[in-house]
Amino acid sequence: MIAVPKAQDASRLPLASSRLALTALRLPLGAWLPLAVLGAYWLSLIHQLGAQWSIYEQYNYGWSVPFLCAYLIWRKAQGARRKAQSARSFLPWSRSLVVFLALLYAPTRWLHEANPVWRLTSLLWTLEVVGITFLVLHLLAEGNWQRPEASSTPLPSSLSPRPSPLFSLPPAFSLAFPICFFLVAVPWPYPLETFLVQTLTRLNVGATLELLGLLGVPAIQHGNVIEISTGAVGIDEACSGIRSMQATLMLSLFLGELYALSVRRRLWCVFAGFALAFVFNAGRTLLLTQVGQAHGIRAIAAWHDPAGVTILVACFLFLWGLAVVLRGPRPLSGEGRGKMEIGGRRSEDGDRRAEGRGPLTSDIPSPMSGASPVVPWSRSLVVSSSLAAWLVLVEGGTALWYRLHERATSATVNWSLQVPSGTASYQTLDISDAIRSQFRYDAGLEGQWQDPTGARWQLYYFRWLPTASLNRRVRVQRAKMHGPTTCLPMLGISLKADLGTTVIPIHPAPSQQAVKVEQTILSASAPPTPQPQARSALQPATLNLAIHQYEFQAEGRLLHVFFGIYEDQTGSAVLANRRLGSLSRLRAAADGSRNSGQRFLEAAVWGYDQAQDARAAFGRELEKLLKLQE
């Protein structure tokens, strides 16, 4: 039986709702101060991670995660019970933990400034902010409730005033999932991500080949490349399925919390999301291969992005439907159960016992209540001021350290590469969109030619200017992660020998034209920078270029590859610190390396049997291409 509220009670419902809303909005200063300081920590973290969300396409979904976290917290706040409860001292050492996490925040912030794409510091930073948030909320909750003053006239238990909550946030433990849900936006560790990308790519290529065989389409596999009659279809990182897997993981966890599923059913959602991501991505690869077979390889570009968006939408819809099915029908109130909910409180017999209280407003905290729920001002002030001062100190100290260690680059030789014009054997090619999106350089060059011995050359040269922009620094650091030992094996080219680093003296002729060419390219995509000082006329026109040489095997032929990355601070005679290991990343922070400009050079040649012959030919070719800038 469902009790029908009286007319006077129904008329009081809008007033009660408005009172509840005003109570939630009227947070005293003792609550606003710690929340504002925590917001500053979160904004700093989101700003740093946002650069990776923008640059790494598989993490573009990260921009939605803060809003989803806020929505889950809001739902928790709306569903919190409006009654007095003492904060449990489940962490008697919570103050010590806050101090420990705050101290750990400083070295993490210092290391991340020099390594903005280091997954370890990204994860540590997030865990520290999550922990500080959780513990601060718990510390405040200890004083968040206050008993009403004792009265000389005892009142019936039904009429005794109840303490009112200071604000409508639920206890810290109930916010654990909404706060920790932010971790899905943190980029995954490189070893795990690389393993998953390679595994998914192999599975995707294998499944596509089997499906093509069933459809009667002849295809041959070359590493991550599928060769069909009209050309070769490359399955790169974007097509591996890692984006769909990461996005479906985020959606599965969110939907599981949204519909309050059990742990077992949430795991079902996660595994179903992974399976859907793989199936839809294999179908996408099959579709693109069929398009290439029917309309040519160039037609794939028009289908690539729409197909990717389609599978993401399909995965979302399927997961949403699965979550609704796993939730099951909602329990009916009244009929069949003898239970109901009115005003957020359940009654076993379907009715509210008045006992002197209105059925719809007894749980609504009133401003006129005898309770005075106030967070102790001393606790709020100490927590807020300490965390705020520490944040300012860490940010200011980090900025000061790197400014003091950034050295001028005018002492290094400024150089660029330029393919000779007017020669039939040299060709300048248009750089593909895939390479542009990966490197996001300020100036770039791709060329190919044939030398007098008949050997064929291919060369890439990219230039990044010094910058203080976080997004542009992430681009520079991301380019350091690329190299022939990681990229070429994905194309079915196997490494035969690593011949180490040598320094080659180059004697190019100074050319003012090279300065104008590169500055024209850079001015279109980067702000102006101070020009380097002119070199003395007595300075010899010689450039010592450090280069790393490799030998690869490609389709039974020997391929010589020359590779180097150069920072403006250290010059061309020293290869850049690529930050591939923990020690190299620590060294970058100790050296204050942050805003360095950078050059990237990679050349490959077919036609030489001996490594020394290929190296000598590389030096001769560079003398034709490399130009010193005056």
Secondary structure, DSSP 8 states (H G I E B T S, - for coil): ------HHHHHHHHHHHHHHHHHHH---HHHHHHHHHHHHHHHHHHHHHHHHHHHSGGGGGGGGHHHHHHHHHHHHHHHS--S--------TTHHHHHHHHHHHHHHHHHHHHH-TT-HHHHHHHHHHHHHHHHHHHHHHHTTS-------SS---TTTS-----SSS---TGGGHHHHHGGGGGS---HHHHHHHHHHHHHHHHHHHHHHHHHTT---EEETTEEEETTEEEE--GGGTTHHHHHHHHHHHHHHHHHTT--HHHHHHHHHHHHHHHHHHHHHHHHHHHHHHHHH-GGGHHHHHHHHHHHHHHHHHHHHHHHHHHHH-----SSTTTS-EEETTEEETTSS---TTS-TTTTTS--TTSS------HHHHHHHHHHHHHHHHHHHHHHHHHHHHH----TTS--EEE---SS-TTEEEE---HHHHHHH--SEEEEEEEE-TTS-EEEEEEEEE-----HHHHHHHHHHHT--HHHHGGGGT-EEEEEEEEEEEEE-----HHHHHHHHHHHHTTS----------TTS-S-EEEEEEEEEEEETTEEEEEEEEEEETTT-TTS------SHHHHHHHHHTT--S--EEEEEEEEES-SSHHHHHHHHHHHHHHHEEE--
